[in-house]
Amino acid sequence: MEVKQISVFVENKEGRIKKAMNTLAEADINIRALSIADTTKYGILRLIVSDNKKAIEALEKDGFIVKENEVLLLEIPDKPNGLNSVLTTFDEKGINLEYLYAFVSSKPDVATLVMRLENMQKAKEALQDNGIKLLKKEDIQFL
């Protein structure tokens, strides 16, 4: 299933990520997963949060540029070569992986991944055809 992720563009300056975190905390937004990619001038903070609409409003009000896009959220076996089985599926179908990040799962022996792919529909079909479990946002807990 597709899940909406928010991407926050952050200047690569001291205190900017902390400011974004404070903005989310003040809006009572819980973060379930995050990734930061940076360059010398800016970074992209990618987040799966408890309330996208509320998070986007708060961040934009505080001067951040925010984009929402779809990602796939999936479970793989937490064992050697677990990720490679998914990547092999994409290679066989000619699907380009744009990025991925992982976060802790409460389930033993399971890793949870967030993925953005060039062709999301084709990727979703390939994963389902290979028995790889796709998750919905409701499947991850916001404590």
Solvent accessible surface area in square Angstrom, and as a share of the most:
residue,aa,sasa,rsa
1,M,81,0.36
2,E,62,0.28
3,V,4,0.02
4,K,90,0.38
5,Q,0,0.00
6,I,0,0.00
7,S,6,0.04
8,V,0,0.00
9,F,68,0.28
10,V,5,0.03
11,E,87,0.39
12,N,74,0.38
13,K,127,0.54
14,E,180,0.81
15,G,41,0.40
16,R,48,0.18
17,I,69,0.35
18,K,133,0.56
19,K,76,0.32
20,A,0,0.00
21,M,51,0.23
22,N,65,0.33
23,T,10,0.06
24,L,1,0.01
25,A,71,0.55
26,E,150,0.67
27,A,18,0.14
28,D,116,0.60
29,I,13,0.07
30,N,50,0.25
31,I,48,0.24
32,R,66,0.24
33,A,4,0.03
34,L,82,0.41
35,S,26,0.17
36,I,83,0.42
37,A,45,0.35
38,D,99,0.51
39,T,70,0.41
40,T,124,0.72
41,K,164,0.70
42,Y,99,0.38
43,G,8,0.07
44,I,33,0.17
45,L,2,0.01
46,R,38,0.14
47,L,0,0.00
48,I,0,0.00
49,V,0,0.00
50,S,43,0.28
51,D,59,0.30
52,N,16,0.08
53,K,148,0.63
54,K,88,0.37
55,A,0,0.00
56,I,33,0.17
57,E,98,0.44
58,A,21,0.16
59,L,0,0.00
60,E,89,0.40
61,K,184,0.78
62,D,53,0.28
63,G,58,0.56
64,F,7,0.03
65,I,123,0.62
66,V,19,0.11
67,K,111,0.47
68,E,73,0.33
69,N,27,0.14
70,E,60,0.27
71,V,0,0.00
72,L,0,0.00
73,L,0,0.00
74,L,0,0.00
75,E,24,0.11
76,I,12,0.06
77,P,64,0.40
78,D,90,0.46
79,K,129,0.55
80,P,124,0.78
81,N,105,0.54
82,G,3,0.03
83,L,63,0.31
84,N,77,0.40
85,S,56,0.36
86,V,1,0.00
87,L,50,0.25
88,T,60,0.35
89,T,9,0.05
90,F,4,0.02
91,D,114,0.59
92,E,132,0.59
93,K,93,0.39
94,G,65,0.62
95,I,11,0.06
96,N,80,0.41
97,L,52,0.26
98,E,89,0.40
99,Y,43,0.16
100,L,56,0.28
101,Y,17,0.07
102,A,61,0.47
103,F,29,0.12
104,V,122,0.70
105,S,25,0.16
106,S,99,0.64
107,K,92,0.39
108,P,115,0.72
109,D,113,0.59
110,V,35,0.20
111,A,24,0.19
112,T,4,0.02
113,L,7,0.04
114,V,0,0.00
115,M,0,0.00
116,R,56,0.20
117,L,1,0.01
118,E,120,0.54
119,N,68,0.35
120,M,23,0.10
121,Q,93,0.41
122,K,83,0.35
123,A,0,0.00
124,K,31,0.13
125,E,81,0.36
126,A,3,0.02
127,L,0,0.00
128,Q,87,0.39
129,D,114,0.59
130,N,79,0.41
131,G,69,0.66
132,I,28,0.14
133,K,106,0.45
134,L,21,0.11
135,L,4,0.02
136,K,98,0.42
137,K,48,0.20
138,E,141,0.63
139,D,71,0.37
140,I,14,0.07
141,Q,111,0.49
142,F,62,0.26
143,L,181,0.90
